[in-house]
Amino acid sequence: MNCVKIFAVCAALLCSACVSTTGSMDRGDLGHMTRSLNTRSYGYTVIPDPTGTAPTAMIERFEVRDGDCAFDGYWSDCATHRERSELTQPKYSPNRFSNGSETWVSWWIYFPEGFESGDPASVNIGQFHEASGSGVSNMFKTSYGGYYFDNHLPSNSDLITLIRPDDAIGKWHQIELHVRWSRKSDGFFEVFVNGDRKVNYHGRTMKTGQVYFKYGIYRSHIDRFEKAKPGEPMPTQIVYFAGMKAGETREEIQVVKEALPVE
């Protein structure tokens, strides 16, 4: 193998290990996603599966460190005790979810060994947000090592356990959602974890006419952590996602693992 070919192979391997473009993933009906506020290079990357057990050859890696807040000219995470590294459906995306529509959404999630939840701050790993700025419809939270569904409609709902703390770390879990978006009582929200239904909510699933999806790591109420643990920085958090996809049927959101290209 000549020097030119060796250089080409090395360059290809280097690029495959640290791809940060959000357009390289097939997310089905979710469409194109963009980064939300945080643009730090380590905050979002697409990398070969480091676990060896992911359902896809390439996975999405999110990381948030203490102080990772930003201001976009309109909203300031820094002024409101928030930090994040998320992808979001853009403002004018035709793939946002509208009143009366029905959809399936799936992702696989992995919390690496050593992951700390950051309690008593609020750490959310996925959320559906009202498009009109009327807050959140529902969120997926991590707290004290577990993973939970937080339904904001009704606002007094208790957290529903999706993954127990003793089962969350160091393994992949598949999350599947089946949702009818409605401002009326005919809506529903089902959540399946590794094929088992954990949530079977019937009722209003949105407050306005449209919601959009965000995923990654979103930390709020950081001042609670600062008061509870003065002088301590928020822990660095890393979460892996794989197979993020939306579709009209459950079959459409399944993924088939493909081998990494061999040079």
C-alpha positions, 0 to 999 in steps of 0.5 A: 500500500503506497503512502497516498493510499495509507493517508487516505485510509487514515483520514477516512478513519479519523473522519468516521470517528468524529462526525458532527453533522446532524444531516448524516442520520436517517431519522425517518419522519423526524426529518432534518434536526439542528443543534439547539444553542450549544455548538461546542464541538464535543457536545454532539458527535456521530461515532462508531459504536464504542459499546459493541452492542448498539443496534446500529454501527454508528451512534450519536454521542451527546456530552454536557459539561459544567458551564455549557450554557449559551445565548442565541440573541433571544433565549439565554440558558446562562441567565436561567440556570440551564445547560444543554446539548440537544438536537431539535426539529427546526422552527419551520420544519414540515415534520413537526407534529400537528393536532390530529396526527398519529405517529410512532417514534423510536430510539435506543439509549445508553447511559455509560458507566459512571453516569451521574444524574445531577440531582437535584437539578432536572436532567431531561433526555428527550422532550416534546415542546409546544411550538407556540412557546407554551411550554413542554407537553412531555419529557423523558427524565433521568433522576437518581440513576433511572429513566422516567416519563414526565407527562405535563398534561395533566400537569400534576402527573407523577413520574412513570418509571421506564428504566429502573436505576439498577437496570439503566447503566451500561446497556442499550434500551429501546424506547418506542412511542405511539402517540395520537396528538390531540388538544382534546380527550381523544389523544393517547400516549403509549411508551414501550421499553424493550417491547414492554408497554410502560405508559398507556395514557389517554387524554389531551397530548398537546395544548396548541396545534403543533409540537416539536421533538428535541433529544440529547441532554437538557439540564435545568434548575441547576441552582438547586444543585448549587444550593445542595452541593455548594462549590461542586460543579455539575457532573459531566454527562455523556449519553448515547443514542442510536436508531432515532426514527419516526414513522407512521407504523411500528415497522417503519421505525425499526432499524437494521444494523449495518456493518461499518465500511471496510477500506 
